[in-house]
Amino acid sequence: MQTRRIFRDGHLERTTMGTTELSSLVRDPNSNCWGWLDLTHEDAAMIEKLARKLDLHELAVEDAFSEHERPKIMRYNSHMLLTVTESNVDEREGEVALSRLTAFIMPRLIVTVRDDEFPIERVEKRVADNDDLAEHGVAFILWALLDVLVDDHIATLDRLDDITEELSRELFEEDGDMIDLQRRAFGFRRSIARMRHATIPLREVVTTLVRRDTQLVPPELQPYFADVYDHTLHAADWTESLRDQISNVLETNVALQGNRMNLIMKQVTSWAAIIAVPTAITGFFGQNLEFLGFGTQWGAWMSVGLIVVSSLALWLTFKKQDWL
């Protein structure tokens, strides 16, 4: 799906102009307008056509279709390349999914190439709600894009934080399923790893954009980008904190399982010692030898008494030592 927009004199106009006319219009230094062309990865033929018309670098076009690019910003002779990833989380399983967007940034034109899942509608709404900033050119679209992106990261991290708290509480439940908890914790750690790949490099991206030597962000938009940068730092720090928390959950789970194993071993050892006493006594009295009390009723009662007294003494001793 393709969406083309022309901003003329700070006002948004939808257009059905062809690619050649659009590129000529926005690249005209005497023009009072600029454009935003939004494409998906299904529009591969259109992207290749644009690459020839707009002199897009072949490596930049290759990055637009690569599935494993980290967030980054690069400068080429005729344009800049921005790659970012948006995050959303499954409310039930806590599984994080990432969707990618690549932007080719030129003085009067920005071309975005994205996954179908990328929430471009929210970016469009952010643009429509702040149309008074459209006079500042393509930097306005960049701000709307990054603002929505970072807001999504914060929302995802907030949900992941809730899941971490749930896992921490389940650690100390008596009837909790430790195997299921460990499985979910490992899956959750993968989600945290995805969030680190999405948020940590984003700090460098926003830092590069707001640098004055890039001459991309006008002074009027600097406060807006500073707000985005602050939220980006918060998201990156929060991601690192969650990684530490999930590591603590996994380590605590292992320690608790070790403690439970020690408790079970103590109980098994205690009962084995108690059972060994009757075995020893009955073995002694079961010898085919005559001894004091052999073949008498009181000898039988004496052996039973020894079994009961010895076993009870061991049980009380282990109970006092908290082994049983």
WOFEN-V184166 format. One record per pair of residues at least 12 apart in sequence whose ideal C-beta (glycine too) atoms are under 7 Angstrom apart, sorted by sequence separation. I is the first residue (numbers start at 1). J is the second residue. If there is no record, write none. Layout:
BEGIN
i=I j=J
i=I j=J
END
This chain:
BEGIN
i=71 j=83
i=86 j=98
i=210 j=222
i=4 j=17
i=22 j=35
i=71 j=84
i=85 j=98
i=86 j=99
i=101 j=114
i=47 j=61
i=69 j=83
i=71 j=85
i=85 j=99
i=100 j=114
i=127 j=141
i=130 j=144
i=167 j=181
i=22 j=37
i=85 j=100
i=86 j=101
i=100 j=115
i=210 j=225
i=60 j=76
i=99 j=115
i=209 j=225
i=210 j=226
i=47 j=64
i=84 j=101
i=101 j=118
i=127 j=144
i=167 j=184
i=4 j=22
i=63 j=81
i=99 j=117
i=126 j=144
i=167 j=185
i=285 j=303
i=57 j=76
i=83 j=102
i=99 j=118
i=206 j=225
i=210 j=229
i=63 j=83
i=82 j=102
i=60 j=81
i=81 j=102
i=82 j=103
i=123 j=144
i=126 j=147
i=123 j=145
i=126 j=148
i=206 j=228
i=207 j=229
i=281 j=303
i=9 j=32
i=55 j=78
i=56 j=79
i=81 j=104
i=82 j=105
i=206 j=229
i=8 j=32
i=41 j=65
i=8 j=33
i=79 j=104
i=80 j=105
i=123 j=148
i=163 j=188
i=281 j=306
i=7 j=33
i=79 j=105
i=122 j=148
i=206 j=232
i=281 j=307
i=6 j=33
i=7 j=34
i=79 j=106
i=7 j=35
i=78 j=106
i=110 j=138
i=6 j=35
i=119 j=148
i=203 j=232
i=278 j=307
i=5 j=35
i=19 j=49
i=23 j=53
i=202 j=232
i=203 j=233
i=277 j=307
i=4 j=35
i=5 j=36
i=19 j=50
i=23 j=54
i=69 j=100
i=110 j=141
i=160 j=191
i=86 j=118
i=160 j=192
i=4 j=37
i=20 j=53
i=86 j=119
i=105 j=138
i=203 j=236
i=277 j=310
i=278 j=311
i=19 j=53
i=277 j=311
i=3 j=38
i=2 j=38
i=199 j=235
i=200 j=236
i=2 j=39
i=199 j=236
i=274 j=311
i=277 j=314
i=64 j=102
i=157 j=195
i=1 j=40
i=63 j=102
i=156 j=195
i=200 j=239
i=199 j=239
i=274 j=314
i=2 j=43
i=273 j=314
i=274 j=315
i=196 j=239
i=2 j=46
i=60 j=104
i=195 j=239
i=153 j=198
i=153 j=199
i=192 j=239
i=196 j=243
i=56 j=104
i=270 j=318
i=64 j=113
i=192 j=242
i=192 j=243
i=54 j=106
i=270 j=323
i=192 j=246
i=270 j=324
i=267 j=323
i=189 j=246
i=266 j=323
i=267 j=324
i=188 j=246
i=96 j=156
i=146 j=206
i=50 j=111
i=185 j=246
i=86 j=149
i=88 j=152
i=185 j=249
i=84 j=149
i=87 j=152
i=185 j=250
i=47 j=113
i=86 j=152
i=87 j=153
i=94 j=160
i=89 j=156
i=142 j=209
i=88 j=156
i=91 j=159
i=185 j=253
i=87 j=156
i=94 j=163
i=89 j=159
i=89 j=160
i=182 j=253
i=37 j=109
i=39 j=111
i=41 j=113
i=181 j=253
i=35 j=108
i=39 j=112
i=34 j=108
i=35 j=109
i=36 j=110
i=37 j=111
i=38 j=112
i=39 j=113
i=40 j=114
i=41 j=115
i=34 j=109
i=178 j=253
i=40 j=116
i=31 j=108
i=139 j=216
i=154 j=231
i=139 j=217
i=143 j=221
i=150 j=228
i=157 j=235
i=164 j=242
i=171 j=249
i=139 j=218
i=178 j=257
i=27 j=108
i=140 j=221
i=143 j=224
i=147 j=228
i=150 j=231
i=154 j=235
i=157 j=238
i=161 j=242
i=164 j=245
i=168 j=249
i=171 j=252
i=26 j=108
i=27 j=109
i=38 j=120
i=136 j=218
i=139 j=221
i=143 j=225
i=146 j=228
i=150 j=232
i=153 j=235
i=157 j=239
i=160 j=242
i=164 j=246
i=167 j=249
i=171 j=253
i=26 j=109
i=136 j=220
i=136 j=221
i=143 j=228
i=150 j=235
i=157 j=242
i=164 j=249
i=171 j=256
i=23 j=109
i=133 j=221
i=95 j=187
i=94 j=188
i=96 j=191
i=95 j=191
i=98 j=194
i=94 j=191
i=96 j=194
i=96 j=195
i=98 j=198
i=34 j=137
i=34 j=138
i=36 j=141
i=87 j=195
i=87 j=198
i=85 j=198
i=84 j=202
i=12 j=131
i=84 j=205
i=12 j=134
i=11 j=134
i=82 j=205
i=10 j=134
i=10 j=135
i=7 j=134
i=70 j=197
i=71 j=198
i=72 j=201
i=71 j=201
i=70 j=201
i=71 j=202
i=73 j=205
i=72 j=205
i=71 j=205
i=73 j=208
i=73 j=209
END
